[in-house]
Amino acid sequence: MSARNGDKSRFNRERKQKIARRKRTHELLERAAKASKSANTPVGAQPRAASA
């Protein structure tokens, strides 16, 4: 490691890891949102009158 440039290899490795982590997290959240949206809307469900 040089005094002028710092530890470029470690910085770039960690930068790439952070970018990949953000991408994975974003994709996971998108998939979870799609799954919950499709699970919350039942097909053909109609409101029923409550009998008292």
PDBQT receptor file of N, H, CA, C and O in Angstrom, charges set to zero:
ATOM      1  N   MET A   1       0.853  -1.169   0.000  1.00  0.00    +0.000 N 
ATOM      2  CA  MET A   1       0.000   0.000   0.000  1.00  0.00    +0.000 C 
ATOM      3  C   MET A   1       0.901   1.234   0.000  1.00  0.00    +0.000 C 
ATOM      4  O   MET A   1       1.818   1.347   0.814  1.00  0.00    +0.000 OA
ATOM      5  N   SER A   2       0.632   2.137  -0.907  1.00  0.00    +0.000 N 
ATOM      6  H   SER A   2      -0.113   2.045  -1.568  1.00  0.00    +0.000 HD
ATOM      7  CA  SER A   2       1.449   3.348  -0.962  1.00  0.00    +0.000 C 
ATOM      8  C   SER A   2       0.811   4.443  -0.116  1.00  0.00    +0.000 C 
ATOM      9  O   SER A   2      -0.402   4.450   0.095  1.00  0.00    +0.000 OA
ATOM     10  N   ALA A   3       1.612   5.339   0.349  1.00  0.00    +0.000 N 
ATOM     11  H   ALA A   3       2.597   5.333   0.177  1.00  0.00    +0.000 HD
ATOM     12  CA  ALA A   3       1.096   6.432   1.180  1.00  0.00    +0.000 C 
ATOM     13  C   ALA A   3       0.241   7.393   0.355  1.00  0.00    +0.000 C 
ATOM     14  O   ALA A   3      -0.653   8.049   0.890  1.00  0.00    +0.000 OA
ATOM     15  N   ARG A   4       0.517   7.474  -0.941  1.00  0.00    +0.000 N 
ATOM     16  H   ARG A   4       1.243   6.941  -1.375  1.00  0.00    +0.000 HD
ATOM     17  CA  ARG A   4      -0.187   8.433  -1.783  1.00  0.00    +0.000 C 
ATOM     18  C   ARG A   4      -1.560   7.904  -2.240  1.00  0.00    +0.000 C 
ATOM     19  O   ARG A   4      -2.554   8.628  -2.194  1.00  0.00    +0.000 OA
ATOM     20  N   ASN A   5      -1.602   6.656  -2.674  1.00  0.00    +0.000 N 
ATOM     21  H   ASN A   5      -0.795   6.068  -2.711  1.00  0.00    +0.000 HD
ATOM     22  CA  ASN A   5      -2.826   6.124  -3.259  1.00  0.00    +0.000 C 
ATOM     23  C   ASN A   5      -3.716   5.377  -2.287  1.00  0.00    +0.000 C 
ATOM     24  O   ASN A   5      -4.887   5.146  -2.588  1.00  0.00    +0.000 OA
ATOM     25  N   GLY A   6      -3.212   5.002  -1.161  1.00  0.00    +0.000 N 
ATOM     26  H   GLY A   6      -2.260   5.189  -0.916  1.00  0.00    +0.000 HD
ATOM     27  CA  GLY A   6      -4.014   4.249  -0.213  1.00  0.00    +0.000 C 
ATOM     28  C   GLY A   6      -4.179   2.805  -0.655  1.00  0.00    +0.000 C 
ATOM     29  O   GLY A   6      -3.446   2.319  -1.517  1.00  0.00    +0.000 OA
ATOM     30  N   ASP A   7      -5.143   2.127  -0.059  1.00  0.00    +0.000 N 
ATOM     31  H   ASP A   7      -5.738   2.521   0.641  1.00  0.00    +0.000 HD
ATOM     32  CA  ASP A   7      -5.347   0.705  -0.332  1.00  0.00    +0.000 C 
ATOM     33  C   ASP A   7      -6.438   0.547  -1.383  1.00  0.00    +0.000 C 
ATOM     34  O   ASP A   7      -7.591   0.268  -1.055  1.00  0.00    +0.000 OA
ATOM     35  N   LYS A   8      -6.066   0.728  -2.654  1.00  0.00    +0.000 N 
ATOM     36  H   LYS A   8      -5.130   0.955  -2.921  1.00  0.00    +0.000 HD
ATOM     37  CA  LYS A   8      -7.046   0.716  -3.736  1.00  0.00    +0.000 C 
ATOM     38  C   LYS A   8      -7.701  -0.648  -3.921  1.00  0.00    +0.000 C 
ATOM     39  O   LYS A   8      -8.901  -0.731  -4.182  1.00  0.00    +0.000 OA
ATOM     40  N   SER A   9      -6.930  -1.701  -3.787  1.00  0.00    +0.000 N 
ATOM     41  H   SER A   9      -5.955  -1.633  -3.575  1.00  0.00    +0.000 HD
ATOM     42  CA  SER A   9      -7.499  -3.024  -4.047  1.00  0.00    +0.000 C 
ATOM     43  C   SER A   9      -8.586  -3.363  -3.029  1.00  0.00    +0.000 C 
ATOM     44  O   SER A   9      -9.632  -3.902  -3.391  1.00  0.00    +0.000 OA
ATOM     45  N   ARG A  10      -8.341  -3.049  -1.762  1.00  0.00    +0.000 N 
ATOM     46  H   ARG A  10      -7.491  -2.611  -1.468  1.00  0.00    +0.000 HD
ATOM     47  CA  ARG A  10      -9.345  -3.316  -0.734  1.00  0.00    +0.000 C 
ATOM     48  C   ARG A  10     -10.559  -2.424  -0.944  1.00  0.00    +0.000 C 
ATOM     49  O   ARG A  10     -11.693  -2.890  -0.831  1.00  0.00    +0.000 OA
ATOM     50  N   PHE A  11     -10.341  -1.164  -1.245  1.00  0.00    +0.000 N 
ATOM     51  H   PHE A  11      -9.420  -0.786  -1.337  1.00  0.00    +0.000 HD
ATOM     52  CA  PHE A  11     -11.443  -0.239  -1.468  1.00  0.00    +0.000 C 
ATOM     53  C   PHE A  11     -12.325  -0.706  -2.623  1.00  0.00    +0.000 C 
ATOM     54  O   PHE A  11     -13.550  -0.716  -2.503  1.00  0.00    +0.000 OA
ATOM     55  N   ASN A  12     -11.710  -1.091  -3.740  1.00  0.00    +0.000 N 
ATOM     56  H   ASN A  12     -10.714  -1.083  -3.838  1.00  0.00    +0.000 HD
ATOM     57  CA  ASN A  12     -12.484  -1.527  -4.908  1.00  0.00    +0.000 C 
ATOM     58  C   ASN A  12     -13.214  -2.835  -4.647  1.00  0.00    +0.000 C 
ATOM     59  O   ASN A  12     -14.342  -3.022  -5.104  1.00  0.00    +0.000 OA
ATOM     60  N   ARG A  13     -12.570  -3.748  -3.907  1.00  0.00    +0.000 N 
ATOM     61  H   ARG A  13     -11.654  -3.595  -3.535  1.00  0.00    +0.000 HD
ATOM     62  CA  ARG A  13     -13.226  -5.017  -3.572  1.00  0.00    +0.000 C 
ATOM     63  C   ARG A  13     -14.458  -4.767  -2.701  1.00  0.00    +0.000 C 
ATOM     64  O   ARG A  13     -15.527  -5.322  -2.953  1.00  0.00    +0.000 OA
ATOM     65  N   GLU A  14     -14.302  -3.935  -1.686  1.00  0.00    +0.000 N 
ATOM     66  H   GLU A  14     -13.434  -3.484  -1.481  1.00  0.00    +0.000 HD
ATOM     67  CA  GLU A  14     -15.432  -3.624  -0.801  1.00  0.00    +0.000 C 
ATOM     68  C   GLU A  14     -16.511  -2.841  -1.535  1.00  0.00    +0.000 C 
ATOM     69  O   GLU A  14     -17.697  -3.021  -1.258  1.00  0.00    +0.000 OA
ATOM     70  N   ARG A  15     -16.123  -1.977  -2.465  1.00  0.00    +0.000 N 
ATOM     71  H   ARG A  15     -15.159  -1.830  -2.691  1.00  0.00    +0.000 HD
ATOM     72  CA  ARG A  15     -17.092  -1.209  -3.238  1.00  0.00    +0.000 C 
ATOM     73  C   ARG A  15     -17.946  -2.138  -4.090  1.00  0.00    +0.000 C 
ATOM     74  O   ARG A  15     -19.166  -1.989  -4.153  1.00  0.00    +0.000 OA
ATOM     75  N   LYS A  16     -17.298  -3.099  -4.744  1.00  0.00    +0.000 N 
ATOM     76  H   LYS A  16     -16.306  -3.220  -4.693  1.00  0.00    +0.000 HD
ATOM     77  CA  LYS A  16     -18.035  -4.064  -5.563  1.00  0.00    +0.000 C 
ATOM     78  C   LYS A  16     -18.953  -4.928  -4.703  1.00  0.00    +0.000 C 
ATOM     79  O   LYS A  16     -20.066  -5.252  -5.119  1.00  0.00    +0.000 OA
ATOM     80  N   GLN A  17     -18.496  -5.305  -3.506  1.00  0.00    +0.000 N 
ATOM     81  H   GLN A  17     -17.592  -5.042  -3.168  1.00  0.00    +0.000 HD
ATOM     82  CA  GLN A  17     -19.335  -6.098  -2.604  1.00  0.00    +0.000 C 
ATOM     83  C   GLN A  17     -20.564  -5.310  -2.166  1.00  0.00    +0.000 C 
ATOM     84  O   GLN A  17     -21.662  -5.862  -2.086  1.00  0.00    +0.000 OA
ATOM     85  N   LYS A  18     -20.385  -4.021  -1.881  1.00  0.00    +0.000 N 
ATOM     86  H   LYS A  18     -19.493  -3.572  -1.946  1.00  0.00    +0.000 HD
ATOM     87  CA  LYS A  18     -21.517  -3.191  -1.464  1.00  0.00    +0.000 C 
ATOM     88  C   LYS A  18     -22.537  -3.054  -2.588  1.00  0.00    +0.000 C 
ATOM     89  O   LYS A  18     -23.743  -3.131  -2.353  1.00  0.00    +0.000 OA
ATOM     90  N   ILE A  19     -22.048  -2.850  -3.818  1.00  0.00    +0.000 N 
ATOM     91  H   ILE A  19     -21.068  -2.787  -4.009  1.00  0.00    +0.000 HD
ATOM     92  CA  ILE A  19     -22.946  -2.716  -4.965  1.00  0.00    +0.000 C 
ATOM     93  C   ILE A  19     -23.722  -4.008  -5.173  1.00  0.00    +0.000 C 
ATOM     94  O   ILE A  19     -24.931  -3.970  -5.403  1.00  0.00    +0.000 OA
ATOM     95  N   ALA A  20     -23.050  -5.147  -5.096  1.00  0.00    +0.000 N 
ATOM     96  H   ALA A  20     -22.068  -5.178  -4.909  1.00  0.00    +0.000 HD
ATOM     97  CA  ALA A  20     -23.714  -6.442  -5.281  1.00  0.00    +0.000 C 
ATOM     98  C   ALA A  20     -24.719  -6.697  -4.164  1.00  0.00    +0.000 C 
ATOM     99  O   ALA A  20     -25.797  -7.235  -4.417  1.00  0.00    +0.000 OA
ATOM    100  N   ARG A  21     -24.384  -6.318  -2.935  1.00  0.00    +0.000 N 
ATOM    101  H   ARG A  21     -23.509  -5.880  -2.730  1.00  0.00    +0.000 HD
ATOM    102  CA  ARG A  21     -25.302  -6.511  -1.806  1.00  0.00    +0.000 C 
ATOM    103  C   ARG A  21     -26.563  -5.673  -1.990  1.00  0.00    +0.000 C 
ATOM    104  O   ARG A  21     -27.671  -6.152  -1.745  1.00  0.00    +0.000 OA
ATOM    105  N   ARG A  22     -26.397  -4.426  -2.421  1.00  0.00    +0.000 N 
ATOM    106  H   ARG A  22     -25.497  -4.037  -2.620  1.00  0.00    +0.000 HD
ATOM    107  CA  ARG A  22     -27.564  -3.565  -2.656  1.00  0.00    +0.000 C 
ATOM    108  C   ARG A  22     -28.443  -4.131  -3.758  1.00  0.00    +0.000 C 
ATOM    109  O   ARG A  22     -29.670  -4.105  -3.652  1.00  0.00    +0.000 OA
ATOM    110  N   LYS A  23     -27.822  -4.644  -4.818  1.00  0.00    +0.000 N 
ATOM    111  H   LYS A  23     -26.825  -4.665  -4.904  1.00  0.00    +0.000 HD
ATOM    112  CA  LYS A  23     -28.575  -5.205  -5.935  1.00  0.00    +0.000 C 
ATOM    113  C   LYS A  23     -29.370  -6.432  -5.488  1.00  0.00    +0.000 C 
ATOM    114  O   LYS A  23     -30.546  -6.568  -5.826  1.00  0.00    +0.000 OA
ATOM    115  N   ARG A  24     -28.730  -7.328  -4.727  1.00  0.00    +0.000 N 
ATOM    116  H   ARG A  24     -27.775  -7.218  -4.452  1.00  0.00    +0.000 HD
ATOM    117  CA  ARG A  24     -29.427  -8.523  -4.231  1.00  0.00    +0.000 C 
ATOM    118  C   ARG A  24     -30.585  -8.141  -3.320  1.00  0.00    +0.000 C 
ATOM    119  O   ARG A  24     -31.672  -8.712  -3.423  1.00  0.00    +0.000 OA
ATOM    120  N   THR A  25     -30.360  -7.180  -2.428  1.00  0.00    +0.000 N 
ATOM    121  H   THR A  25     -29.478  -6.716  -2.344  1.00  0.00    +0.000 HD
ATOM    122  CA  THR A  25     -31.403  -6.753  -1.509  1.00  0.00    +0.000 C 
ATOM    123  C   THR A  25     -32.577  -6.146  -2.266  1.00  0.00    +0.000 C 
ATOM    124  O   THR A  25     -33.735  -6.423  -1.953  1.00  0.00    +0.000 OA
ATOM    125  N   HIS A  26     -32.276  -5.323  -3.254  1.00  0.00    +0.000 N 
ATOM    126  H   HIS A  26     -31.335  -5.098  -3.508  1.00  0.00    +0.000 HD
ATOM    127  CA  HIS A  26     -33.327  -4.677  -4.044  1.00  0.00    +0.000 C 
ATOM    128  C   HIS A  26     -34.162  -5.722  -4.781  1.00  0.00    +0.000 C 
ATOM    129  O   HIS A  26     -35.391  -5.639  -4.790  1.00  0.00    +0.000 OA
ATOM    130  N   GLU A  27     -33.507  -6.701  -5.396  1.00  0.00    +0.000 N 
ATOM    131  H   GLU A  27     -32.509  -6.768  -5.388  1.00  0.00    +0.000 HD
ATOM    132  CA  GLU A  27     -34.220  -7.756  -6.124  1.00  0.00    +0.000 C 
ATOM    133  C   GLU A  27     -35.067  -8.593  -5.163  1.00  0.00    +0.000 C 
ATOM    134  O   GLU A  27     -36.190  -8.974  -5.494  1.00  0.00    +0.000 OA
ATOM    135  N   LEU A  28     -34.533  -8.877  -3.982  1.00  0.00    +0.000 N 
ATOM    136  H   LEU A  28     -33.620  -8.568  -3.713  1.00  0.00    +0.000 HD
ATOM    137  CA  LEU A  28     -35.277  -9.655  -2.999  1.00  0.00    +0.000 C 
ATOM    138  C   LEU A  28     -36.535  -8.914  -2.551  1.00  0.00    +0.000 C 
ATOM    139  O   LEU A  28     -37.606  -9.510  -2.437  1.00  0.00    +0.000 OA
ATOM    140  N   LEU A  29     -36.402  -7.626  -2.299  1.00  0.00    +0.000 N 
ATOM    141  H   LEU A  29     -35.532  -7.142  -2.391  1.00  0.00    +0.000 HD
ATOM    142  CA  LEU A  29     -37.554  -6.831  -1.884  1.00  0.00    +0.000 C 
ATOM    143  C   LEU A  29     -38.598  -6.740  -2.993  1.00  0.00    +0.000 C 
ATOM    144  O   LEU A  29     -39.797  -6.782  -2.718  1.00  0.00    +0.000 OA
ATOM    145  N   GLU A  30     -38.154  -6.616  -4.241  1.00  0.00    +0.000 N 
ATOM    146  H   GLU A  30     -37.180  -6.582  -4.465  1.00  0.00    +0.000 HD
ATOM    147  CA  GLU A  30     -39.100  -6.574  -5.360  1.00  0.00    +0.000 C 
ATOM    148  C   GLU A  30     -39.871  -7.881  -5.468  1.00  0.00    +0.000 C 
ATOM    149  O   GLU A  30     -41.086  -7.878  -5.663  1.00  0.00    +0.000 OA
ATOM    150  N   ARG A  31     -39.151  -9.016  -5.341  1.00  0.00    +0.000 N 
ATOM    151  H   ARG A  31     -38.163  -9.019  -5.183  1.00  0.00    +0.000 HD
ATOM    152  CA  ARG A  31     -39.826 -10.321  -5.421  1.00  0.00    +0.000 C 
ATOM    153  C   ARG A  31     -40.808 -10.509  -4.276  1.00  0.00    +0.000 C 
ATOM    154  O   ARG A  31     -41.891 -11.062  -4.468  1.00  0.00    +0.000 OA
ATOM    155  N   ALA A  32     -40.435 -10.049  -3.083  1.00  0.00    +0.000 N 
ATOM    156  H   ALA A  32     -39.555  -9.600  -2.927  1.00  0.00    +0.000 HD
ATOM    157  CA  ALA A  32     -41.325 -10.174  -1.929  1.00  0.00    +0.000 C 
ATOM    158  C   ALA A  32     -42.566  -9.315  -2.120  1.00  0.00    +0.000 C 
ATOM    159  O   ALA A  32     -43.666  -9.725  -1.748  1.00  0.00    +0.000 OA
ATOM    160  N   ALA A  33     -42.403  -8.135  -2.693  1.00  0.00    +0.000 N 
ATOM    161  H   ALA A  33     -41.510  -7.803  -2.996  1.00  0.00    +0.000 HD
ATOM    162  CA  ALA A  33     -43.549  -7.261  -2.921  1.00  0.00    +0.000 C 
ATOM    163  C   ALA A  33     -44.496  -7.872  -3.947  1.00  0.00    +0.000 C 
ATOM    164  O   ALA A  33     -45.714  -7.797  -3.788  1.00  0.00    +0.000 OA
ATOM    165  N   LYS A  34     -43.952  -8.470  -4.988  1.00  0.00    +0.000 N 
ATOM    166  H   LYS A  34     -42.962  -8.531  -5.118  1.00  0.00    +0.000 HD
ATOM    167  CA  LYS A  34     -44.787  -9.112  -6.005  1.00  0.00    +0.000 C 
ATOM    168  C   LYS A  34     -45.521 -10.313  -5.412  1.00  0.00    +0.000 C 
ATOM    169  O   LYS A  34     -46.698 -10.526  -5.704  1.00  0.00    +0.000 OA
ATOM    170  N   ALA A  35     -44.841 -11.085  -4.595  1.00  0.00    +0.000 N 
ATOM    171  H   ALA A  35     -43.885 -10.911  -4.358  1.00  0.00    +0.000 HD
ATOM    172  CA  ALA A  35     -45.446 -12.279  -3.995  1.00  0.00    +0.000 C 
ATOM    173  C   ALA A  35     -46.566 -11.886  -3.036  1.00  0.00    +0.000 C 
ATOM    174  O   ALA A  35     -47.626 -12.511  -3.036  1.00  0.00    +0.000 OA
ATOM    175  N   SER A  36     -46.344 -10.864  -2.227  1.00  0.00    +0.000 N 
ATOM    176  H   SER A  36     -45.483 -10.356  -2.227  1.00  0.00    +0.000 HD
ATOM    177  CA  SER A  36     -47.377 -10.461  -1.275  1.00  0.00    +0.000 C 
ATOM    178  C   SER A  36     -48.554  -9.821  -1.996  1.00  0.00    +0.000 C 
ATOM    179  O   SER A  36     -49.696  -9.966  -1.560  1.00  0.00    +0.000 OA
ATOM    180  N   LYS A  37     -48.297  -9.124  -3.080  1.00  0.00    +0.000 N 
ATOM    181  H   LYS A  37     -47.369  -9.006  -3.434  1.00  0.00    +0.000 HD
ATOM    182  CA  LYS A  37     -49.376  -8.499  -3.836  1.00  0.00    +0.000 C 
ATOM    183  C   LYS A  37     -50.268  -9.564  -4.465  1.00  0.00    +0.000 C 
ATOM    184  O   LYS A  37     -51.493  -9.443  -4.447  1.00  0.00    +0.000 OA
ATOM    185  N   SER A  38     -49.654 -10.605  -5.021  1.00  0.00    +0.000 N 
ATOM    186  H   SER A  38     -48.659 -10.704  -5.036  1.00  0.00    +0.000 HD
ATOM    187  CA  SER A  38     -50.442 -11.662  -5.645  1.00  0.00    +0.000 C 
ATOM    188  C   SER A  38     -51.145 -12.526  -4.588  1.00  0.00    +0.000 C 
ATOM    189  O   SER A  38     -52.212 -13.075  -4.860  1.00  0.00    +0.000 OA
ATOM    190  N   ALA A  39     -50.573 -12.651  -3.409  1.00  0.00    +0.000 N 
ATOM    191  H   ALA A  39     -49.706 -12.205  -3.188  1.00  0.00    +0.000 HD
ATOM    192  CA  ALA A  39     -51.182 -13.451  -2.351  1.00  0.00    +0.000 C 
ATOM    193  C   ALA A  39     -52.351 -12.714  -1.699  1.00  0.00    +0.000 C 
ATOM    194  O   ALA A  39     -53.279 -13.354  -1.203  1.00  0.00    +0.000 OA
ATOM    195  N   ASN A  40     -52.323 -11.403  -1.691  1.00  0.00    +0.000 N 
ATOM    196  H   ASN A  40     -51.569 -10.883  -2.093  1.00  0.00    +0.000 HD
ATOM    197  CA  ASN A  40     -53.370 -10.619  -1.038  1.00  0.00    +0.000 C 
ATOM    198  C   ASN A  40     -54.604 -10.424  -1.900  1.00  0.00    +0.000 C 
ATOM    199  O   ASN A  40     -55.636  -9.982  -1.392  1.00  0.00    +0.000 OA
ATOM    200  N   THR A  41     -54.534 -10.735  -3.177  1.00  0.00    +0.000 N 
ATOM    201  H   THR A  41     -53.696 -11.093  -3.589  1.00  0.00    +0.000 HD
ATOM    202  CA  THR A  41     -55.678 -10.543  -4.050  1.00  0.00    +0.000 C 
ATOM    203  C   THR A  41     -56.200 -11.892  -4.507  1.00  0.00    +0.000 C 
ATOM    204  O   THR A  41     -55.757 -12.404  -5.535  1.00  0.00    +0.000 OA
ATOM    205  N   PRO A  42     -57.140 -12.485  -3.760  1.00  0.00    +0.000 N 
ATOM    206  CA  PRO A  42     -57.674 -13.781  -4.160  1.00  0.00    +0.000 C 
ATOM    207  C   PRO A  42     -58.513 -13.645  -5.436  1.00  0.00    +0.000 C 
ATOM    208  O   PRO A  42     -59.195 -12.643  -5.647  1.00  0.00    +0.000 OA
ATOM    209  N   VAL A  43     -58.445 -14.662  -6.263  1.00  0.00    +0.000 N 
ATOM    210  H   VAL A  43     -57.890 -15.476  -6.092  1.00  0.00    +0.000 HD
ATOM    211  CA  VAL A  43     -59.143 -14.648  -7.536  1.00  0.00    +0.000 C 
ATOM    212  C   VAL A  43     -60.616 -14.972  -7.307  1.00  0.00    +0.000 C 
ATOM    213  O   VAL A  43     -60.945 -15.972  -6.668  1.00  0.00    +0.000 OA
ATOM    214  N   GLY A  44     -61.489 -14.133  -7.823  1.00  0.00    +0.000 N 
ATOM    215  H   GLY A  44     -61.222 -13.321  -8.341  1.00  0.00    +0.000 HD
ATOM    216  CA  GLY A  44     -62.914 -14.380  -7.749  1.00  0.00    +0.000 C 
ATOM    217  C   GLY A  44     -63.537 -14.155  -6.387  1.00  0.00    +0.000 C 
ATOM    218  O   GLY A  44     -64.662 -14.599  -6.156  1.00  0.00    +0.000 OA
ATOM    219  N   ALA A  45     -62.867 -13.500  -5.495  1.00  0.00    +0.000 N 
ATOM    220  H   ALA A  45     -61.953 -13.139  -5.683  1.00  0.00    +0.000 HD
ATOM    221  CA  ALA A  45     -63.422 -13.262  -4.160  1.00  0.00    +0.000 C 
ATOM    222  C   ALA A  45     -64.393 -12.096  -4.216  1.00  0.00    +0.000 C 
ATOM    223  O   ALA A  45     -64.087 -11.043  -4.776  1.00  0.00    +0.000 OA
ATOM    224  N   GLN A  46     -65.574 -12.297  -3.627  1.00  0.00    +0.000 N 
ATOM    225  H   GLN A  46     -65.822 -13.153  -3.172  1.00  0.00    +0.000 HD
ATOM    226  CA  GLN A  46     -66.570 -11.248  -3.571  1.00  0.00    +0.000 C 
ATOM    227  C   GLN A  46     -67.003 -11.080  -2.131  1.00  0.00    +0.000 C 
ATOM    228  O   GLN A  46     -67.045 -12.056  -1.381  1.00  0.00    +0.000 OA
ATOM    229  N   PRO A  47     -67.329  -9.853  -1.728  1.00  0.00    +0.000 N 
ATOM    230  CA  PRO A  47     -67.765  -9.643  -0.350  1.00  0.00    +0.000 C 
ATOM    231  C   PRO A  47     -69.119 -10.305  -0.095  1.00  0.00    +0.000 C 
ATOM    232  O   PRO A  47     -70.015 -10.276  -0.939  1.00  0.00    +0.000 OA
ATOM    233  N   ARG A  48     -69.238 -10.893   1.071  1.00  0.00    +0.000 N 
ATOM    234  H   ARG A  48     -68.511 -10.917   1.757  1.00  0.00    +0.000 HD
ATOM    235  CA  ARG A  48     -70.479 -11.581   1.430  1.00  0.00    +0.000 C 
ATOM    236  C   ARG A  48     -71.239 -10.741   2.442  1.00  0.00    +0.000 C 
ATOM    237  O   ARG A  48     -70.645 -10.007   3.231  1.00  0.00    +0.000 OA
ATOM    238  N   ALA A  49     -72.568 -10.859   2.408  1.00  0.00    +0.000 N 
ATOM    239  H   ALA A  49     -73.050 -11.456   1.767  1.00  0.00    +0.000 HD
ATOM    240  CA  ALA A  49     -73.392 -10.153   3.371  1.00  0.00    +0.000 C 
ATOM    241  C   ALA A  49     -73.330 -10.902   4.700  1.00  0.00    +0.000 C 
ATOM    242  O   ALA A  49     -73.465 -12.125   4.736  1.00  0.00    +0.000 OA
ATOM    243  N   ALA A  50     -73.131 -10.179   5.766  1.00  0.00    +0.000 N 
ATOM    244  H   ALA A  50     -73.022  -9.186   5.737  1.00  0.00    +0.000 HD
ATOM    245  CA  ALA A  50     -73.058 -10.794   7.094  1.00  0.00    +0.000 C 
ATOM    246  C   ALA A  50     -74.471 -11.071   7.597  1.00  0.00    +0.000 C 
ATOM    247  O   ALA A  50     -75.307 -10.168   7.639  1.00  0.00    +0.000 OA
ATOM    248  N   SER A  51     -74.735 -12.306   7.973  1.00  0.00    +0.000 N 
ATOM    249  H   SER A  51     -74.056 -13.040   7.939  1.00  0.00    +0.000 HD
ATOM    250  CA  SER A  51     -76.049 -12.642   8.504  1.00  0.00    +0.000 C 
ATOM    251  C   SER A  51     -76.024 -12.499  10.022  1.00  0.00    +0.000 C 
ATOM    252  O   SER A  51     -75.151 -13.048  10.694  1.00  0.00    +0.000 OA
ATOM    253  N   ALA A  52     -76.997 -11.752  10.556  1.00  0.00    +0.000 N 
ATOM    254  H   ALA A  52     -77.706 -11.306  10.010  1.00  0.00    +0.000 HD
ATOM    255  CA  ALA A  52     -76.994 -11.513  11.994  1.00  0.00    +0.000 C 
ATOM    256  C   ALA A  52     -78.085 -12.286  12.713  1.00  0.00    +0.000 C 
ATOM    257  O   ALA A  52     -78.209 -12.187  13.934  1.00  0.00    +0.000 OA
TER     258      ALA A  52
